[in-house]
Each structure stands twice: as C-alpha cells, then as structure tokens.
Amino acid sequence: MSTQIAVRLPDDLVRFIDQLVSEGKAASRAAVVGLALERERRRQVAARDAAILAAAGDDEFDDLAELAARTPLDDLA
C-alpha cells in the first residue's frame, strides 16, 4: 500500500530529480524521493547501531564501531 503526500522542495532539488528521471536513472519523481528516504532510514539505523556498539565498550567491536562512524553511508547504497 502507498499513500500520496505533497511536499515542497527547492527548485534546485526538483531540477536534480527531474534530471535523474530524464536520464533514465529513476523511474519517477516518487521513486527518487522514496529511494532518498530509504537511504536516510538505513543511515539512521546504522548510526544508531554504531552508537550502541561504541557505548558497549566491548573491545571486540571497537574497531567496527569506529569504522562505521567514519563511513559515509551514501557510498554504500
């Protein structure tokens, strides 16, 4: 199921979205917005998980938490 919503975006972002669609890199404006929101959700979950690992103080996970905290998640999608 999906719900239609209305959002206002700056003109430069709309041009960017439209460019992605016109270049065939996305099926629609909605697809671009949905992908961006899914990516943000994954970023927040990863940041939360890294914070949990860092707070645990378990030496086994220190390096992993440090790496996750430094990794730009946009590169992972």
Secondary structure, DSSP 4 states (H G I P E B T S, - for coil): ----------HHHHHHHHHHHHTTSSS-HHHHHHHHHHHHHHHHHHHHHHHHHHHHT-HHHHHHHHHHHHS-GGGG-
